[in-house]
Amino acid sequence: MTIEFNLPTNLTLLRIALIPLIIVVFYLPWAYSNIACMLIFLAAGITDWLDGYLARKMSLETPFGAFLDPVADKLMVAMVLVLIVQQQASPYLAIPAAIIIGREITIASLREWMAEIGQRAKVKVSQLGKWKTTAQMLAIGMLLYREDILGIPINYCGYGLLYIAAILTLWSMVSYLSAALAVLNAK
């Protein structure tokens, strides 16, 4: 396999490069670090959408890009969730964060195993997974921002969305595991 560095792949690499930046900004003793972190996370989310769109639109999909994109997503989400849980230490935040991170590890392993037995298509990304990702990204953005807007408690809204994301996470995991189990039972 040759590694091709095209625009979508470079956007994915940019998303990975934003991880250390968001960590540094997160710990800066600066009154606006929460806003900067939220904006960096938003930029990462935009690159996530844009790299996939451009890869499909410009026929620039590559095996390396297909591998790297979900890795970048999972790294960003896991790192930022760890930062948020460390900052707002609470079991009410740690539990959904652990569910999300644990699911990502489980499904990544399941996809690798299914690929080894030639059944990768059985656990491809579903619409449910996209809803989970949307709720998760909105929740993380709100939890990074933390401040009320026009009396709306953004941090608590982030908590609520993180629980919705955790429920969707479990639901999608059960769906993927059921698909894998069906393949195993058929053999």
VOKE-249556 format. One line per 2 residues: their letters; for each residue x, y, z of C-alpha. Coordinates in nm, 2 decimals, decimal comma. Layout:
BEGIN
a = X:Y:Z; ...
This chain:
BEGIN
mt = 0,00:0,00:0,00; 0,14:0,34:-0,10
ie = 0,05:0,63:0,12; -0,11:0,92:-0,07
fn = -0,11:1,26:0,07; -0,39:1,44:-0,10
lp = -0,62:1,73:0,03; -0,86:1,50:0,23
tn = -0,57:1,31:0,39; -0,39:1,64:0,48
lt = -0,71:1,76:0,64; -0,72:1,45:0,85
ll = -0,36:1,50:0,95; -0,44:1,85:1,04
ri = -0,71:1,72:1,27; -0,45:1,50:1,44
al = -0,22:1,80:1,47; -0,49:1,99:1,65
ip = -0,49:1,74:1,94; -0,17:1,87:2,10
li = -0,28:2,23:2,03; -0,62:2,18:2,21
iv = -0,44:2,02:2,51; -0,20:2,31:2,54
vf = -0,47:2,57:2,50; -0,69:2,38:2,75
yl = -0,43:2,43:3,03; -0,34:2,79:2,95
pw = -0,41:3,03:3,23; -0,62:3,24:3,00
ay = -0,97:3,36:3,06; -1,07:3,26:2,70
sn = -0,91:2,92:2,68; -1,25:2,75:2,69
ia = -1,37:2,95:2,39; -1,04:2,88:2,21
cm = -1,07:2,51:2,28; -1,42:2,50:2,16
li = -1,32:2,68:1,84; -1,03:2,44:1,78
fl = -1,27:2,14:1,84; -1,52:2,30:1,60
aa = -1,24:2,34:1,34; -1,15:1,97:1,39
gi = -1,52:1,88:1,34; -1,53:2,08:1,02
td = -1,22:1,91:0,88; -1,38:1,57:0,97
wl = -1,68:1,66:0,75; -1,48:1,83:0,48
dg = -1,22:1,56:0,43; -1,49:1,29:0,38
yl = -1,69:1,52:0,15; -1,38:1,61:-0,06
ar = -1,26:1,25:-0,08; -1,59:1,14:-0,22
km = -1,66:1,45:-0,44; -1,31:1,46:-0,59
sl = -1,27:1,08:-0,61; -0,97:1,10:-0,37
et = -1,06:0,81:-0,14; -0,75:0,61:-0,05
pf = -0,69:0,31:0,18; -0,47:0,53:0,40
ga = -0,73:0,80:0,43; -1,00:0,54:0,51
fl = -0,77:0,41:0,79; -0,66:0,75:0,92
dp = -1,00:0,93:0,93; -1,16:0,72:1,21
va = -0,83:0,71:1,40; -0,82:1,09:1,40
dk = -1,18:1,11:1,52; -1,13:0,86:1,80
lm = -0,81:1,02:1,92; -0,96:1,37:1,93
va = -1,28:1,25:2,11; -1,09:1,04:2,36
mv = -0,83:1,31:2,44; -1,09:1,58:2,48
lv = -1,32:1,37:2,70; -1,02:1,29:2,93
li = -0,95:1,66:2,96; -1,31:1,75:3,03
vq = -1,35:1,47:3,29; -1,03:1,58:3,46
qq = -1,15:1,94:3,47; -1,50:1,86:3,59
as = -1,43:1,56:3,80; -1,76:1,39:3,85
py = -1,90:1,04:3,81; -2,19:1,19:3,62
la = -1,94:1,30:3,35; -1,69:1,01:3,39
ip = -1,95:0,74:3,33; -2,08:0,85:2,98
aa = -1,72:0,94:2,88; -1,60:0,59:2,98
ii = -1,89:0,44:2,79; -1,80:0,64:2,48
ig = -1,43:0,57:2,49; -1,49:0,20:2,57
re = -1,73:0,16:2,28; -1,48:0,32:2,04
it = -1,21:0,07:2,15; -1,46:-0,22:2,12
ia = -1,59:-0,13:1,78; -1,25:-0,05:1,64
sl = -1,13:-0,40:1,75; -1,45:-0,56:1,62
re = -1,40:-0,39:1,28; -1,04:-0,51:1,26
wm = -1,14:-0,86:1,34; -1,43:-0,86:1,10
ae = -1,20:-0,73:0,83; -0,96:-1,02:0,90
ig = -1,24:-1,27:0,84; -1,36:-1,08:0,53
qr = -1,68:-0,94:0,68; -1,58:-0,58:0,73
ak = -1,90:-0,46:0,54; -2,12:-0,61:0,81
vk = -2,00:-0,35:1,06; -1,97:-0,04:0,84
vs = -2,08:0,30:0,98; -2,45:0,33:1,01
ql = -2,70:0,62:1,04; -2,72:0,55:1,41
gk = -2,34:0,59:1,43; -2,37:0,93:1,26
wk = -2,64:1,04:1,51; -2,42:0,93:1,79
tt = -2,13:1,12:1,65; -2,34:1,44:1,61
aq = -2,47:1,42:1,97; -2,11:1,35:2,09
ml = -1,95:1,64:1,91; -2,22:1,89:2,02
ai = -2,19:1,77:2,38; -1,81:1,80:2,38
gm = -1,83:2,15:2,22; -2,07:2,26:2,50
ll = -1,86:2,10:2,77; -1,55:2,27:2,64
yr = -1,73:2,61:2,63; -1,91:2,56:2,97
ed = -2,05:2,92:3,01; -2,41:3,01:3,00
il = -2,55:3,18:2,69; -2,85:3,41:2,74
gi = -2,93:3,22:3,06; -2,91:2,88:2,89
pi = -2,68:2,65:3,10; -2,46:2,53:2,82
ny = -2,25:2,30:3,04; -2,57:2,12:3,17
cg = -2,69:2,10:2,81; -2,36:1,94:2,73
yg = -2,41:1,68:3,01; -2,75:1,60:2,87
ll = -2,62:1,56:2,51; -2,33:1,35:2,64
yi = -2,58:1,11:2,80; -2,78:1,10:2,48
aa = -2,45:1,02:2,30; -2,37:0,75:2,55
il = -2,71:0,59:2,50; -2,67:0,60:2,12
tl = -2,32:0,47:2,17; -2,45:0,16:2,35
ws = -2,73:0,12:2,10; -2,50:0,13:1,80
mv = -2,25:-0,10:1,98; -2,52:-0,36:2,04
sy = -2,62:-0,33:1,67; -2,26:-0,38:1,55
ls = -2,21:-0,67:1,79; -2,54:-0,83:1,68
aa = -2,42:-0,81:1,32; -2,09:-0,97:1,41
la = -2,27:-1,24:1,61; -2,49:-1,32:1,31
vl = -2,18:-1,38:1,10; -2,03:-1,60:1,37
na = -2,35:-1,81:1,40; -2,37:-1,85:1,02
k = -2,02:-2,01:1,01
